[in-house]
Amino acid sequence: MPVQLFSLRNVPDDEAEDIRALLTENDIDFYETSAGNWNISTPGIWLREEEHFQQAKALIDVYQAERAPQQREIHEQLKRDGKQKTFLVLLVDDPLKVIAYIAIVGVILYFSTKPFLTLGN
């Protein structure tokens, strides 16, 4: 019976490629599902045979243990170089998008709290 091994939601492309290569190198049969047209399904890597789950999970755990310090170092280097994306950088790069998102959040908050604010009237 198929079993989900690895969720691909919010996973960088390079990490997903590395996981695919790792499974292929170790002759572990897998397939992928996408998030679908509306991005509401669960994208992931699935094993066709449940018996390979422990082996595949162990391989991924080792890979991620090696990858984590590398990615932390890249993040720290970006912060030191001042290239890390911050709210201010996003605001300067695309002010209309940031303002639109803030407006959308404001509208949602307004309509969510309006019934409670007018409850006593």
C-alpha positions in Angstrom: 0.0 0.0 0.0 1.4 3.5 -0.9 2.6 5.6 2.0 3.6 9.3 2.0 7.3 9.7 2.7 8.0 13.4 2.2 5.7 16.4 1.8 6.8 18.8 -0.9 4.8 21.8 0.3 7.1 24.8 0.8 10.2 22.7 0.0 12.9 24.4 -2.1 13.4 22.9 -5.6 17.0 21.9 -4.9 16.0 19.9 -1.8 13.2 18.1 -3.7 15.7 17.2 -6.4 18.2 15.9 -3.9 15.5 13.7 -2.3 14.5 12.3 -5.7 18.1 11.6 -6.5 18.7 10.0 -3.1 15.7 7.6 -3.6 16.7 6.8 -7.2 20.3 6.0 -6.2 19.1 3.6 -3.5 16.6 1.9 -5.9 13.6 2.9 -3.9 10.5 3.1 -6.0 8.5 6.3 -5.6 6.1 8.6 -7.3 5.0 12.2 -6.7 1.7 14.0 -6.4 1.3 17.7 -7.2 -0.6 20.4 -5.4 -3.1 20.5 -8.2 -4.4 23.5 -10.2 -5.7 25.4 -7.2 -2.8 24.4 -4.9 -5.1 22.7 -2.4 -3.9 19.1 -2.7 -1.0 17.7 -0.8 2.2 17.6 -3.0 4.5 14.9 -1.9 6.7 12.0 -2.6 5.1 8.6 -2.0 6.5 5.1 -1.7 4.8 2.4 -3.7 5.8 -0.2 -1.2 5.5 0.4 2.6 8.4 -2.0 3.3 10.9 0.6 2.1 9.6 3.4 4.4 12.1 2.9 7.2 15.1 2.8 4.9 14.0 5.8 2.9 13.1 7.8 6.1 16.6 7.0 7.5 18.2 8.2 4.3 16.2 11.5 4.3 17.0 12.1 8.0 20.7 11.8 7.3 20.4 14.1 4.3 18.5 16.7 6.2 21.0 16.5 9.2 23.8 17.4 6.7 21.8 20.0 4.9 20.5 22.0 7.9 23.9 23.5 9.0 24.7 24.4 5.4 21.4 26.3 5.0 21.8 28.0 8.4 25.3 29.2 7.3 23.9 30.5 4.0 21.2 32.3 5.9 23.7 33.8 8.3 25.9 34.9 5.4 23.0 36.7 3.8 22.2 38.5 7.0 25.9 39.5 7.4 26.0 40.8 3.8 22.7 42.7 4.2 21.0 40.7 1.5 18.4 39.0 3.7 14.9 40.0 2.6 13.2 42.1 5.3 9.8 43.8 5.4 11.5 47.1 4.5 13.3 45.6 1.5 10.0 44.0 0.3 8.2 47.4 0.7 10.9 49.2 -1.3 11.0 46.5 -4.0 7.2 46.2 -4.5 5.3 48.7 -2.6 2.0 48.1 -4.4 2.0 44.5 -3.5 2.7 45.1 0.1 0.0 47.8 0.3 -2.5 45.5 -1.4 -1.7 42.7 1.1 -2.1 45.1 4.1 -5.4 46.3 2.6 -6.7 42.7 2.2 -5.7 41.9 5.8 -7.5 45.1 7.0 -10.7 44.2 5.1 -10.7 40.7 6.5 -10.1 42.0 10.1 -12.9 44.6 9.6 -15.5 42.1 8.5 -14.4 39.5 11.1 -14.7 41.9 14.0 -17.6 44.1 12.8 -20.4 41.8 14.2 -18.8 41.8 17.6 -18.3 45.5 17.7 -21.9 46.2 16.8 -23.3 43.5 19.2 -24.4 46.0 21.9 -26.2 48.4 19.6 
